[in-house]
Structures are given as structure tokens and as C-alpha cells.
Amino acid sequence: WARKLADEARIPCAVVHSTKQWLHSEHALKSGLVEQSEGELRIGPLVWEEDEENGPQPCTRTEDETRVPPRPSCNPRKPWLEGLKVLCLCNVIAGPMVSVTLARFGADVIRIDHPKPLYDPRITVQFGLLSNRSKRTVLADLKKEGGQILLARLIKWADVIVFNGTKQQLTPLGIDPQSVRRLNPRAILCLLDAFGGPREGPWSERIGYDDILQASLGIMHRFGEPGMP
């Protein structure tokens, strides 16, 4: 039933697994979220870079590139990310928290919201107060022509585009890597999803939220009551 609901109907759901079941699951191993080396299992990369020529690559940085730069002596209060332009195409919690963190350090963030609320008031108000601070917001339906025209203008403007969803959702919205590169070759597209890994796996296109991941990875099984995760 989980396959029919999650893969065919694309309804967010999950079977409660133990951590051991997750670590040995077909998806965890095929997708690279869990790696097997010399008979031992270890957690795979949480972040990686992708391009058309080389495919997924680990995010490697030299010591100089990872060192935090000193604040400018002429203006010690200048935000580190001042001048960085971010387009936020996110919903719920995970994606908005990424862009609000960038805004906290000085980035200029524009968020596109749907004209009609898509989520309950708890998401909009309770989490929105935290995850949408310091952002400018525009209302647009990206599935309509006017929304696509606005999206193209903002992609040309942005340095970074943040989207939380699956790869399958990128193309219909016009934010797949090819479309973004055509409009703005210098832009960085940042994708956050539930089950995606460096490689394709059977669950890579499944939609998921916090509770779905807790069930799949063994958190509910570990901390729930006996027979009642």
C-alpha cells in the first residue's frame, strides 16, 4: 500500500521502520544516502554538487575556501552576505529556513508565494513568523503565464535559487537546471528534498515532510511507545 500511495498517487506517507531496517533498505543503499565500505555501513553525504558533465560530486573545499573571512575593518557591522540575491521558491519549513538563514546574514531574499494559501494557518503563522523574517514577498501563480514571466525576471536577478521539492517538480515550474542556466548561467540552484541522494533510488521522487522521515528512518520506532510509534 505504501508504494501505491507514495509512488503512484504521490501522497506523503510512510511505513514505520526501525533504524536497522532503514540502513539496510534498498533505497538507502541505492541512492547513496547510506554507504557500505568493508562490511560497514555509514551515513552518505548530506550535501553534494551536480552538473550535466560530471553528475553528483562531493562538496570538497580547500582550507582557504572554508575559512571564515574576517569582517571588513572599515565597517565591522556589515553583514557577511550583503549583496547576495536569493530567490526563495519554498514552502512549509525546511526550504524557508534555508533562505531565512541567508537573510539573517545579510542576503536580499525575495520569496514567491501562491496567491491562495496552500497550507493550514499553523504553517503560515506559527512557522512563518520564524522562517519568513527579513524577506520580501510577491504573490504569483507559477503555473500561469504571468507567473512564468515574473519567475523569469527573478531568475535573471538572483544569485541563488532555493527550492524544496523533488526533481520531478522542477520542470513543470520552469526551474529545472537547463531552464535556469538558459536564463542565468551564473545562478546556483539549491534543491532540498526528502529522499533524494547522490544517486537515484526507488524513493527518490517521494514527497516527504518531517513526520514522514521520522517514520522511515527509525526515529518514531525508537522513541515511540511499544506497539505505538
Secondary structure by P-SEA (a helix, b strand, c coil): ccccccccccccccccccaaaaaacaaaaaaccbbbcccbbbbccccccccccccccccccccccccccccccccccccccccbbbbbcccccaaaaaaaaaaaaccbbbbbbcccccccccccccccccccccbbbbbbccccaaaaaaaaaaaaaccbbbbcccccccccccccaaaaaaacccbbbbbbbccccccccccccccccaaaaaaaacccccccccccc
